[in-house]
Amino acid sequence: KAGLDFLGLAQTGTGKTAAFVLPILHRLTTTKTRGSAPRVLIVAPTRELVSQIHGEVQALGKHTGVTSMTVFGGVSQNPQLKNLRKKPQVIVACPGRLLDLAQQGVLRLEHIEVLVLDEADHMFDMGFLPDVRRILQRLPKKRQNLLFSATMPKEIRKLTKDVLRDPHVVELAHSRPVETIEHALYPVHHTRKESLLRHLIDGDDFRTAIVFTRTKHRAKNLARKLDRDGHHAVALQGNMSQPQRERAMAGFKDGTYDILVATDIAARGIDVAGVSHVVNFDVPNTPEAYMHRIGRTGRSEREGKA
């Protein structure tokens, strides 16, 4: 609903994205404004999620004439500057590069009508919070704010009051995993983790898996070992270049790879159909991290194993 602030807490994937993209597209196509500055800003914590949301905006808005672009670091800013000159209506961005371009004066935010913070709990943690506050200072006070997350710890939820004004709140089983996921815990000595992992992915019920590790180095090495064993495995971690990260995600989505070994950059929002297993090779640090990781399986009412 136009003008109403919103806080959505649910275990959702691309259905959530469509839920905010469709009303935004309707707003942009039915109301006109003077000027050429962007009207909608969608902020997400990772490049992969930014690219995924941008893809949804393009797909759903294909016949509307609405234009959008991505803004994130790790790549040259020159193509982004070129796209900004085309005067897009929607910006989907990571906070760091967004602020860089705004501080350079090449990205104007004073006409933003709708702000979306996806994975809002992560955007409000201490790592992102200073950048989020700087972004908010550049936005007009009169705007609609939409926040979405699968988890929202109490201490983080308090910060939403700084952004939202009398919001409509929807909470759908955000505090527990979906019922389509089967959980198993295997106590094992760290020297036998790789052998146990191989046993699990050789099972008859295995189709595809995301294996989460704590470090970039371990993700890279484990993917190489699994690939050498005959599995189609690829790593996804922060030391990879943006083209490498895009190829890894695209290959996992199209079936070129059946195992994605990743750090937590793949834990939030990434939607890949039919992931049968999520393996926490290294135990996550918080219950919220566990919730986000295992949310990559058991999606769209399919069964999955964690």
KEKE-3310 file (N, C-alpha, C; in steps of 0.2 Angstrom, whole numbers, plus 5000, padded with zeros to 4 digits):
npx = (5004:5003:5014:5013:5023:5032:5035:5042:5043:5048:5051:5055:5058:5061:5048:5045:5053:5045:5034:5037:5042:5032:5021:5029:5033:5020:5017:5027:5023:5010:5011:5018:5033:5041:5058:5073:5079:5083:5069:5066:5075:5083:5091:5103:5113:5123:5132:5127:5114:5109:5111:5102:5089:5088:5087:5074:5067:5069:5063:5050:5046:5047:5038:5035:5042:5049:5065:5080:5095:5111:5121:5136:5152:5168:5170:5174:5169:5165:5156:5144:5143:5140:5128:5120:5119:5109:5098:5090:5075:5075:5086:5097:5106:5122:5128:5141:5147:5136:5136:5149:5147:5136:5143:5152:5144:5137:5127:5110:5100:5090:5077:5071:5057:5053:5060:5069:5074:5082:5085:5085:5089:5103:5107:5106:5115:5131:5141:5136:5128:5133:5135:5122:5115:5121:5116:5103:5102:5104:5092:5076:5064:5051:5045:5042:5045:5051:5055:5063:5065:5071:5074:5074:5082:5079:5087:5091:5079:5074:5081:5074:5065:5070:5069:5056:5039:5026:5023:5016:5015:5020:5022:5028:5030:5044:5053:5057:5063:5057:5044:5047:5060:5072:5081:5098:5111:5128:5140:5157:5174:5186:5195:5189:5178:5178:5177:5165:5157:5158:5152:5139:5135:5135:5124:5108:5098:5103:5104:5107:5118:5122:5136:5142:5156:5167:5177:5185:5196:5195:5183:5187:5197:5190:5180:5189:5194:5183:5179:5189:5187:5177:5165:5154:5159:5160:5167:5161:5166:5172:5185:5185:5184:5172:5166:5170:5162:5150:5150:5151:5139:5129:5133:5129:5116:5111:5114:5127:5136:5134:5137:5139:5151:5152:5155:5147:5142:5133:5122:5111:5095:5098:5091:5089:5082:5077:5087:5094:5101:5108:5123:5131:5147:5155:5150:5138:5139:5128:5111:5103:5111:5111:5098:5096:5106:5101:5089:5091:5087:5072:5063:5049:5039:5045:5054:5068:5085:5095)
npy = (4994:5011:5022:5017:5011:4996:4980:4965:4949:4933:4916:4917:4917:4921:4924:4933:4944:4947:4951:4964:4970:4970:4979:4991:4992:4994:5007:5015:5015:5020:5033:5048:5058:5074:5077:5067:5059:5044:5034:5024:5014:5000:4991:4979:4966:4958:4956:4945:4944:4957:4956:4946:4951:4962:4955:4950:4962:4966:4955:4955:4967:4968:4972:4985:4996:5001:5005:4999:4996:4989:4992:4990:4985:4979:4978:4988:5005:5012:5006:5007:5021:5024:5018:5025:5037:5034:5036:5028:5021:5013:5008:4995:4990:4988:4994:5000:5004:5012:5023:5028:5032:5041:5051:5056:5063:5059:5050:5053:5054:5062:5061:5049:5039:5027:5016:5001:4989:4974:4958:4964:4963:4960:4971:4980:4976:4979:4980:4985:4995:5009:5013:5012:5022:5033:5033:5034:5047:5054:5053:5058:5064:5062:5047:5030:5016:4999:4985:4969:4952:4936:4933:4942:4948:4953:4964:4970:4973:4984:4994:4996:5005:5017:5019:5015:5021:5020:5006:4993:4977:4961:4944:4929:4914:4916:4913:4901:4886:4881:4868:4859:4855:4843:4839:4835:4830:4827:4822:4823:4820:4833:4829:4820:4825:4828:4815:4811:4820:4816:4804:4808:4815:4805:4798:4791:4800:4812:4827:4841:4852:4864:4868:4874:4884:4891:4899:4908:4902:4888:4885:4886:4876:4865:4864:4861:4849:4841:4842:4836:4823:4819:4824:4838:4852:4869:4883:4897:4912:4927:4931:4929:4936:4947:4942:4929:4925:4927:4917:4905:4905:4905:4893:4884:4886:4882:4869:4865:4863:4853:4855:4868:4876:4886:4902:4912:4922:4916:4913:4921:4925:4920:4911:4896:4883:4868:4863:4850:4847:4855:4858:4861:4862:4869:4874:4886:4903:4909:4906:4913:4914:4900:4898:4906:4900:4886:4889:4889:4877:4866:4874:4882:4873:4861:4846:4846:4843:4847)
npz = (5000:4995:5003:5016:5029:5032:5040:5037:5042:5039:5033:5018:5000:4984:4982:4992:4987:4975:4981:4986:4974:4964:4969:4969:4955:4950:4956:4950:4937:4937:4943:4939:4939:4940:4933:4933:4943:4953:4959:4968:4980:4983:4995:4999:5008:5001:4985:4977:4981:4978:4964:4961:4966:4957:4945:4947:4947:4933:4926:4931:4928:4914:4903:4907:4905:4915:4922:4929:4939:4945:4959:4966:4975:4971:4958:4943:4943:4932:4922:4930:4931:4918:4917:4926:4919:4911:4918:4928:4936:4947:4959:4964:4977:4986:5002:5003:4989:4985:4994:4990:4977:4979:4987:4978:4970:4959:4960:4964:4978:4983:4979:4981:4983:4989:5000:5002:5013:5012:5020:5033:5047:5046:5039:5049:5059:5068:5058:5046:5050:5052:5039:5034:5041:5036:5023:5025:5030:5018:5011:5007:5020:5019:5014:5009:5018:5018:5026:5027:5033:5038:5051:5066:5079:5096:5100:5088:5082:5089:5083:5071:5074:5071:5058:5053:5053:5062:5058:5047:5052:5048:5053:5050:5055:5058:5068:5068:5059:5043:5041:5032:5032:5037:5051:5056:5067:5068:5078:5077:5075:5070:5061:5053:5046:5032:5027:5032:5026:5012:5013:5015:5004:4995:4996:4992:4991:4988:4979:4976:4984:4997:5005:5020:5026:5038:5034:5020:5015:5018:5011:4998:4997:5001:4991:4980:4983:4983:4970:4964:4968:4960:4960:4955:4960:4966:4973:4983:4988:4997:4992:4979:4962:4955:4942:4944:4955:4950:4939:4947:4954:4944:4938:4948:4949:4936:4935:4931:4942:4956:4969:4980:4988:5001:5010:5022:5013:5005:5012:5014:5008:4995:4981:4975:4966:4972:4980:4989:5000:5014:5022:5036:5037:5045:5061:5063:5070:5077:5082:5072:5061:5058:5055:5043:5034:5033:5027:5013:5008:5007:5001:4994:4997:4995:5001:5012:5018:5032)
capx = (5000:5007:5015:5013:5029:5031:5041:5040:5047:5046:5055:5053:5063:5059:5041:5046:5055:5040:5029:5038:5043:5026:5018:5034:5032:5013:5018:5031:5019:5004:5012:5023:5036:5046:5065:5075:5082:5080:5063:5066:5081:5083:5098:5104:5120:5128:5132:5123:5107:5108:5110:5095:5084:5088:5084:5067:5064:5069:5059:5043:5045:5049:5034:5032:5046:5053:5072:5084:5102:5114:5127:5140:5159:5172:5170:5175:5163:5164:5149:5139:5142:5137:5121:5117:5117:5103:5092:5086:5071:5076:5093:5097:5113:5126:5129:5147:5148:5131:5138:5154:5144:5133:5148:5155:5139:5135:5120:5106:5095:5085:5070:5069:5050:5052:5067:5068:5080:5082:5089:5086:5093:5110:5109:5106:5121:5136:5146:5133:5124:5135:5133:5115:5113:5123:5112:5096:5103:5104:5086:5070:5061:5044:5046:5039:5050:5050:5060:5061:5070:5069:5075:5075:5084:5076:5091:5091:5072:5074:5084:5070:5061:5074:5068:5049:5035:5020:5023:5012:5020:5018:5026:5026:5035:5051:5057:5059:5064:5051:5043:5049:5067:5073:5088:5102:5117:5133:5146:5162:5181:5187:5199:5184:5173:5178:5175:5158:5153:5158:5147:5132:5133:5135:5118:5103:5093:5107:5103:5112:5120:5126:5141:5144:5162:5168:5183:5186:5202:5192:5178:5191:5201:5185:5177:5194:5195:5176:5179:5194:5184:5172:5159:5154:5159:5163:5167:5159:5169:5173:5191:5184:5182:5164:5165:5171:5157:5144:5150:5149:5131:5126:5134:5125:5109:5109:5116:5134:5139:5129:5139:5142:5155:5152:5155:5140:5139:5127:5117:5105:5091:5099:5085:5090:5077:5078:5093:5091:5104:5112:5128:5135:5153:5157:5144:5137:5140:5122:5105:5100:5115:5109:5091:5097:5109:5097:5084:5092:5083:5065:5059:5043:5036:5049:5058:5076:5089:5100)
capy = (5000:5017:5027:5013:5008:4989:4976:4958:4944:4927:4912:4917:4918:4925:4926:4939:4949:4948:4954:4971:4972:4971:4985:4996:4993:4997:5014:5018:5015:5024:5039:5051:5064:5078:5075:5060:5055:5037:5035:5018:5012:4993:4989:4972:4965:4955:4956:4940:4946:4962:4953:4942:4956:4966:4950:4950:4968:4966:4950:4957:4974:4968:4976:4991:5002:5003:5004:4998:4995:4987:4996:4986:4986:4973:4979:4995:5009:5015:5004:5009:5028:5024:5016:5030:5042:5032:5038:5022:5023:5009:5007:4990:4992:4986:5000:5003:5008:5016:5029:5031:5036:5047:5056:5059:5067:5056:5046:5057:5051:5066:5060:5042:5038:5020:5013:4994:4986:4967:4956:4970:4962:4960:4978:4984:4974:4984:4981:4989:5001:5016:5015:5013:5028:5038:5032:5037:5055:5057:5052:5063:5062:5059:5041:5024:5011:4992:4981:4962:4948:4930:4933:4949:4948:4959:4970:4973:4975:4990:4999:4997:5011:5023:5020:5014:5025:5016:5001:4987:4971:4954:4939:4922:4908:4919:4912:4893:4884:4878:4861:4854:4853:4838:4841:4830:4832:4822:4823:4819:4823:4837:4826:4815:4829:4827:4808:4811:4824:4812:4799:4811:4817:4799:4795:4790:4805:4818:4830:4846:4854:4870:4866:4881:4884:4897:4903:4908:4897:4881:4884:4885:4870:4859:4863:4858:4842:4837:4842:4831:4816:4817:4828:4844:4857:4875:4888:4904:4916:4934:4933:4928:4942:4947:4937:4922:4924:4926:4911:4900:4905:4903:4886:4880:4887:4879:4862:4863:4861:4851:4856:4874:4876:4894:4906:4915:4926:4913:4911:4925:4927:4917:4907:4891:4878:4860:4861:4844:4847:4861:4855:4865:4859:4872:4876:4894:4906:4911:4903:4917:4911:4893:4899:4908:4895:4880:4891:4888:4871:4865:4880:4881:4867:4855:4844:4846:4841:4851)
capz = (5000:4995:5009:5022:5031:5032:5042:5035:5045:5036:5029:5011:4995:4978:4983:4996:4982:4971:4985:4986:4968:4960:4971:4967:4948:4949:4958:4945:4931:4938:4945:4936:4943:4936:4935:4931:4948:4955:4964:4972:4982:4987:4998:5002:5010:4996:4978:4975:4983:4974:4957:4961:4966:4951:4940:4948:4944:4926:4924:4932:4924:4907:4898:4910:4904:4921:4921:4935:4938:4951:4962:4971:4974:4968:4950:4941:4944:4926:4919:4934:4930:4912:4918:4929:4914:4907:4922:4930:4941:4952:4961:4969:4979:4992:5005:5002:4983:4985:4997:4986:4971:4982:4989:4972:4967:4953:4962:4968:4982:4986:4976:4983:4986:4992:5002:5004:5016:5012:5025:5037:5053:5044:5038:5056:5063:5068:5052:5041:5053:5051:5032:5033:5044:5031:5018:5028:5030:5011:5009:5009:5026:5016:5009:5011:5021:5018:5029:5026:5035:5040:5058:5069:5086:5099:5101:5082:5081:5092:5078:5066:5075:5069:5051:5052:5056:5063:5052:5047:5054:5046:5055:5048:5057:5057:5073:5068:5053:5040:5043:5026:5033:5041:5054:5058:5070:5068:5082:5073:5076:5064:5055:5049:5043:5025:5025:5033:5020:5006:5014:5015:4997:4990:4997:4986:4992:4987:4972:4976:4991:4998:5011:5022:5030:5042:5031:5013:5013:5018:5006:4992:4997:5001:4984:4975:4985:4981:4963:4962:4969:4954:4961:4952:4965:4965:4979:4983:4994:4996:4989:4972:4958:4954:4937:4946:4959:4945:4936:4952:4956:4938:4937:4953:4947:4930:4936:4930:4948:4960:4976:4981:4995:5002:5016:5023:5008:5001:5017:5015:5002:4988:4980:4970:4966:4972:4984:4993:5007:5017:5026:5040:5038:5052:5065:5063:5077:5080:5079:5066:5055:5056:5051:5036:5030:5031:5023:5006:5006:5010:4999:4989:5000:4994:5007:5012:5024:5035)
cpx = (5004:5008:5015:5020:5027:5037:5038:5045:5045:5051:5053:5059:5061:5052:5041:5048:5049:5035:5030:5039:5037:5022:5023:5033:5025:5014:5021:5027:5013:5005:5018:5026:5040:5053:5066:5079:5079:5074:5063:5073:5080:5090:5098:5112:5125:5127:5127:5116:5105:5106:5103:5089:5083:5085:5077:5064:5064:5064:5051:5041:5046:5045:5031:5036:5050:5061:5076:5091:5105:5120:5130:5148:5162:5173:5172:5168:5161:5157:5143:5138:5139:5129:5117:5115:5111:5097:5088:5081:5072:5083:5093:5105:5115:5128:5135:5148:5142:5133:5144:5151:5140:5137:5151:5150:5136:5128:5116:5101:5090:5078:5067:5062:5049:5059:5065:5075:5079:5087:5091:5090:5100:5112:5109:5111:5126:5140:5143:5129:5127:5134:5126:5112:5115:5119:5105:5097:5103:5097:5081:5067:5054:5046:5043:5045:5048:5056:5058:5067:5067:5069:5076:5076:5081:5080:5092:5084:5071:5076:5079:5065:5064:5072:5060:5045:5028:5019:5018:5017:5017:5024:5024:5031:5042:5056:5059:5059:5057:5050:5045:5056:5068:5080:5091:5109:5122:5139:5152:5169:5182:5191:5195:5178:5172:5175:5167:5154:5153:5153:5140:5130:5133:5128:5113:5099:5096:5105:5108:5113:5123:5130:5144:5151:5163:5173:5183:5191:5199:5187:5182:5194:5196:5182:5182:5194:5188:5176:5184:5192:5179:5166:5160:5154:5162:5162:5164:5161:5171:5180:5190:5182:5174:5163:5165:5165:5150:5144:5148:5142:5127:5127:5130:5118:5107:5111:5123:5137:5133:5131:5142:5145:5156:5153:5148:5138:5133:5122:5111:5102:5092:5094:5088:5085:5080:5085:5091:5095:5108:5117:5132:5142:5156:5151:5144:5138:5134:5116:5102:5104:5113:5102:5092:5101:5104:5091:5085:5089:5076:5061:5054:5039:5039:5052:5065:5079:5094:5104)
cpy = (5006:5021:5023:5010:5000:4985:4969:4953:4937:4923:4912:4918:4923:4927:4932:4945:4951:4952:4962:4974:4974:4978:4991:4997:4996:5005:5018:5019:5019:5031:5042:5057:5068:5076:5068:5056:5049:5038:5029:5016:5005:4992:4982:4971:4962:4956:4951:4941:4952:4960:4950:4946:4960:4961:4950:4956:4968:4961:4952:4963:4974:4972:4982:4997:5005:5001:5003:4996:4992:4991:4992:4987:4979:4973:4986:4999:5012:5013:5006:5017:5028:5022:5021:5036:5040:5034:5033:5024:5019:5007:5001:4990:4989:4993:5004:5007:5013:5023:5032:5035:5042:5053:5059:5063:5065:5052:5051:5053:5055:5065:5053:5042:5032:5018:5005:4991:4978:4964:4961:4969:4962:4967:4982:4982:4979:4985:4985:4995:5008:5018:5016:5019:5034:5038:5036:5045:5058:5056:5057:5060:5059:5053:5035:5019:5004:4988:4973:4958:4941:4929:4941:4948:4954:4965:4974:4976:4982:4996:5001:5003:5017:5024:5020:5019:5022:5011:4996:4981:4965:4949:4932:4917:4910:4916:4904:4891:4881:4871:4856:4852:4848:4839:4835:4833:4826:4824:4819:4823:4827:4834:4821:4819:4828:4820:4808:4814:4820:4807:4802:4812:4811:4796:4795:4796:4812:4820:4835:4848:4860:4868:4873:4880:4891:4902:4902:4902:4890:4880:4883:4878:4864:4858:4860:4851:4838:4837:4836:4824:4814:4820:4835:4850:4863:4879:4894:4908:4923:4936:4932:4935:4941:4942:4930:4920:4923:4919:4905:4900:4903:4896:4882:4880:4883:4871:4860:4861:4859:4852:4863:4875:4884:4896:4909:4920:4923:4911:4915:4927:4923:4911:4902:4885:4871:4859:4856:4844:4853:4857:4860:4862:4862:4875:4884:4897:4908:4907:4906:4914:4905:4894:4901:4903:4889:4883:4891:4881:4871:4871:4878:4874:4860:4852:4845:4844:4846:4847)
cpz = (5000:5001:5016:5024:5033:5035:5041:5038:5043:5033:5022:5007:4990:4979:4987:4991:4978:4975:4986:4979:4964:4962:4969:4959:4947:4951:4953:4939:4931:4940:4942:4940:4938:4938:4933:4936:4950:4960:4969:4973:4986:4989:5001:5003:5006:4989:4975:4976:4979:4967:4956:4961:4960:4945:4941:4945:4937:4923:4925:4929:4917:4902:4901:4908:4910:4921:4928:4934:4945:4953:4967:4970:4971:4961:4949:4941:4937:4922:4923:4932:4923:4913:4921:4925:4911:4912:4924:4935:4947:4953:4966:4971:4985:4995:5003:4995:4982:4988:4993:4980:4973:4984:4983:4968:4961:4954:4966:4971:4985:4984:4977:4986:4990:4994:5004:5007:5016:5017:5031:5044:5052:5042:5044:5060:5063:5062:5047:5044:5051:5043:5031:5036:5039:5025:5019:5028:5023:5008:5011:5015:5024:5011:5012:5013:5021:5021:5029:5029:5038:5048:5060:5076:5089:5099:5094:5080:5083:5087:5072:5067:5073:5062:5050:5056:5056:5058:5053:5047:5052:5048:5054:5050:5056:5062:5073:5061:5050:5041:5038:5027:5038:5044:5056:5061:5070:5072:5079:5074:5069:5059:5051:5046:5036:5023:5027:5028:5014:5007:5013:5008:4992:4992:4992:4986:4990:4980:4971:4983:4991:5005:5013:5027:5033:5038:5024:5011:5013:5013:4999:4991:4997:4994:4979:4977:4982:4973:4960:4963:4964:4955:4957:4957:4963:4972:4977:4989:4992:4993:4981:4968:4957:4948:4939:4951:4955:4942:4941:4953:4950:4936:4941:4951:4941:4930:4934:4936:4952:4968:4976:4988:4996:5009:5017:5018:5004:5006:5017:5008:4995:4987:4974:4971:4967:4976:4989:5000:5008:5022:5030:5042:5045:5055:5065:5070:5081:5078:5073:5060:5053:5052:5044:5032:5028:5027:5015:5004:5009:5007:4994:4991:4998:5000:5006:5018:5026:5040)
residu = (LYS:ALA:GLY:LEU:ASP:PHE:LEU:GLY:LEU:ALA:GLN:THR:GLY:THR:GLY:LYS:THR:ALA:ALA:PHE:VAL:LEU:PRO:ILE:LEU:HIS:ARG:LEU:THR:THR:THR:LYS:THR:ARG:GLY:SER:ALA:PRO:ARG:VAL:LEU:ILE:VAL:ALA:PRO:THR:ARG:GLU:LEU:VAL:SER:GLN:ILE:HIS:GLY:GLU:VAL:GLN:ALA:LEU:GLY:LYS:HIS:THR:GLY:VAL:THR:SER:MET:THR:VAL:PHE:GLY:GLY:VAL:SER:GLN:ASN:PRO:GLN:LEU:LYS:ASN:LEU:ARG:LYS:LYS:PRO:GLN:VAL:ILE:VAL:ALA:CYS:PRO:GLY:ARG:LEU:LEU:ASP:LEU:ALA:GLN:GLN:GLY:VAL:LEU:ARG:LEU:GLU:HIS:ILE:GLU:VAL:LEU:VAL:LEU:ASP:GLU:ALA:ASP:HIS:MET:PHE:ASP:MET:GLY:PHE:LEU:PRO:ASP:VAL:ARG:ARG:ILE:LEU:GLN:ARG:LEU:PRO:LYS:LYS:ARG:GLN:ASN:LEU:LEU:PHE:SER:ALA:THR:MET:PRO:LYS:GLU:ILE:ARG:LYS:LEU:THR:LYS:ASP:VAL:LEU:ARG:ASP:PRO:HIS:VAL:VAL:GLU:LEU:ALA:HIS:SER:ARG:PRO:VAL:GLU:THR:ILE:GLU:HIS:ALA:LEU:TYR:PRO:VAL:HIS:HIS:THR:ARG:LYS:GLU:SER:LEU:LEU:ARG:HIS:LEU:ILE:ASP:GLY:ASP:ASP:PHE:ARG:THR:ALA:ILE:VAL:PHE:THR:ARG:THR:LYS:HIS:ARG:ALA:LYS:ASN:LEU:ALA:ARG:LYS:LEU:ASP:ARG:ASP:GLY:HIS:HIS:ALA:VAL:ALA:LEU:GLN:GLY:ASN:MET:SER:GLN:PRO:GLN:ARG:GLU:ARG:ALA:MET:ALA:GLY:PHE:LYS:ASP:GLY:THR:TYR:ASP:ILE:LEU:VAL:ALA:THR:ASP:ILE:ALA:ALA:ARG:GLY:ILE:ASP:VAL:ALA:GLY:VAL:SER:HIS:VAL:VAL:ASN:PHE:ASP:VAL:PRO:ASN:THR:PRO:GLU:ALA:TYR:MET:HIS:ARG:ILE:GLY:ARG:THR:GLY:ARG:SER:GLU:ARG:GLU:GLY:LYS:ALA)
# end
